[in-house]
Amino acid sequence: MARIIDKEEKRNDIARASITLFCDKGIQQTSIDAIAKSAGVAKGTIYLYFKNKEEIIFAIWDMIAKRHKEAYAKRVTETMSAKERILEFFNFSECQEEENKEEVYRLYQHFISAILIDKTGLYTEYFESFFREDFDFISTCLEEGVAKGEFVAENIELLTTSIMLLLKGVLVRAKASNMDFHEAQALLIEHITFLLNQCTRRVS
């Protein structure tokens, strides 16, 4: 009796098998042939699950993002302040548990690089929708913080945009300076903490 193949599971298997390739060779230099070989399937099988290489990249990031959201949900508590929740949101320590943290870090840098040279609009469209979710989350935390008197912020949209730009900028800086995962994580938390401290209400 033939085994029933779970399509979503197979997609994820192929995506996971291509992570090291994308990290080592970069997105542009990684071919569908190489991905098929790494996944142990025929090239034609790849196209049964993905229309193109971009869909594989997005599937990888969907998996990473899902795991981060699940890890965040386990770490956050109702008693945390808005500032603590935002900082915890940018804590990617779960990368050290199941995946090679340096691979995930390098992969994210490749994603950012792909956006910068994107001529198709596919990368930009995907990641802008992705960043919009982060934007909405941070904005909501800031609004709650302001409502509870934790923050003083005249323009929450501008502050949220600044945090998102900081996130992207730190990754570019980390790549240019050849930082490892821990250095990049520490740099990101340091700068977001500094930015949030500027609008934290001082208790007299």
C-alpha positions in Angstrom: 0.0 0.0 0.0 1.5 3.4 -1.1 2.3 5.8 1.7 0.2 9.0 1.7 2.5 12.0 1.5 1.7 15.0 3.5 2.2 17.9 1.0 2.9 20.5 3.7 5.4 18.2 5.4 7.1 17.5 2.1 7.3 21.2 1.3 8.9 21.9 4.7 11.4 19.0 4.2 12.5 20.5 0.8 12.7 23.9 2.3 14.8 22.8 5.3 17.2 20.8 3.0 18.0 24.0 1.1 18.8 26.2 4.1 22.5 25.4 4.2 22.8 25.9 0.4 21.3 29.4 0.6 23.6 30.2 3.6 26.8 29.0 1.9 26.2 30.1 -1.7 23.7 32.9 -1.3 20.2 33.1 -2.8 21.2 34.1 -6.3 23.8 31.4 -6.7 21.7 28.5 -5.4 20.0 26.5 -8.2 16.9 24.4 -8.2 19.2 21.5 -9.3 21.3 21.9 -6.2 18.2 22.1 -4.0 16.8 18.9 -5.5 20.1 17.1 -4.9 20.3 18.3 -1.3 16.6 17.3 -0.7 17.2 13.9 -2.3 14.5 14.3 -4.9 14.2 14.8 -8.6 14.2 18.3 -10.0 10.7 17.8 -11.3 9.5 17.0 -7.8 10.6 20.4 -6.6 8.1 22.0 -9.0 5.3 19.8 -7.6 5.6 21.7 -4.4 7.0 25.1 -5.4 6.5 27.3 -8.4 10.0 28.8 -8.2 13.0 29.3 -5.9 11.4 32.4 -4.3 8.6 30.2 -2.9 11.2 28.0 -1.3 12.9 30.9 0.4 9.5 32.3 1.7 8.6 28.8 3.0 11.9 28.7 5.0 11.1 32.1 6.5 7.5 31.1 7.2 8.9 28.2 9.3 11.4 30.3 11.1 8.8 33.0 11.9 6.2 30.4 13.1 8.8 28.9 15.5 9.7 32.4 16.8 6.1 33.3 17.4 5.6 30.0 19.3 8.8 30.6 21.4 7.7 34.2 22.1 4.3 33.0 23.3 5.9 30.7 25.8 8.3 33.3 27.2 5.9 36.3 27.5 3.7 36.7 30.5 0.7 39.0 31.3 2.7 40.8 34.0 5.4 41.9 31.6 5.6 45.6 30.8 5.2 46.8 27.2 8.9 47.4 27.0 9.7 43.9 28.2 7.3 42.4 25.7 9.0 44.4 22.8 12.5 43.4 23.9 11.3 39.7 24.3 9.9 39.9 20.8 13.4 40.6 19.5 14.9 37.8 21.5 15.8 35.1 19.0 17.4 32.7 21.5 15.3 29.8 20.3 17.6 29.7 17.2 20.2 28.1 19.5 17.9 25.2 20.3 16.9 23.5 17.1 18.7 25.1 14.2 22.3 26.3 13.7 21.9 29.8 15.0 24.7 31.1 12.7 22.8 29.6 9.7 19.6 31.3 10.6 21.5 34.6 11.1 23.3 34.4 7.8 20.0 33.4 6.1 18.3 36.5 7.4 21.2 38.6 6.1 20.8 37.0 2.6 17.1 37.8 2.7 17.9 41.5 3.4 20.5 41.5 0.6 17.9 40.0 -1.8 15.5 42.8 -1.0 18.1 45.5 -1.7 18.8 44.1 -5.2 15.2 42.8 -5.9 14.1 43.7 -9.5 11.0 41.4 -9.5 9.3 42.9 -6.5 8.7 39.4 -5.0 11.1 39.7 -2.1 10.1 43.2 -1.3 6.4 42.4 -1.4 6.8 39.3 0.8 9.0 40.9 3.4 7.1 44.2 3.6 4.0 42.2 4.4 6.1 40.3 6.9 7.5 43.5 8.5 4.0 44.9 8.6 3.0 42.2 11.1 6.0 43.2 13.2 5.0 46.8 12.9 1.5 46.2 14.0 2.7 44.2 17.0 5.2 46.8 18.2 2.7 49.6 17.6 0.1 47.9 19.7 2.6 47.3 22.5 3.6 51.0 22.4 -0.1 52.1 22.4 -0.7 49.9 25.5 2.4 51.3 27.1 1.2 54.9 26.6 -2.3 54.1 27.8 -0.8 52.6 31.1 1.6 55.5 31.5 4.7 53.5 30.9 5.7 55.4 27.7 5.5 59.1 26.6 5.2 59.1 22.8 3.6 61.8 20.7 4.0 59.9 17.5 3.7 56.1 17.9 3.8 55.4 14.2 7.1 57.3 13.8 8.6 55.5 16.9 7.5 52.1 15.5 9.0 52.9 12.1 12.2 53.9 13.8 12.4 50.5 15.6 11.8 48.7 12.3 14.4 50.7 10.5 16.8 50.0 13.4 16.2 46.2 13.0 17.0 46.3 9.3 20.0 48.6 9.9 21.5 46.5 12.6 21.5 43.5 10.3 23.2 45.4 7.6 25.8 46.7 10.1 26.3 43.2 11.5 26.9 41.8 8.1 29.3 44.5 7.1 31.2 44.1 10.4 31.2 40.3 10.2 29.5 39.9 13.6 28.4 36.5 14.8 24.9 35.7 16.1 25.5 36.7 19.7 27.1 40.0 18.8 24.2 40.9 16.4 21.6 39.9 19.0 23.3 42.0 21.7 23.7 45.0 19.4 20.0 44.8 18.4 18.8 44.6 22.0 21.2 47.4 23.1 19.9 49.9 20.5 16.2 49.0 20.9 16.6 49.4 24.7 18.2 52.8 24.2 15.4 53.9 21.9 12.7 52.7 24.3 14.4 54.3 27.2 14.1 57.7 25.6 10.3 57.5 25.7 10.0 55.7 29.1 8.1 57.8 31.6 10.4 58.8 34.5 9.0 58.2 38.0 9.6 61.3 40.1 
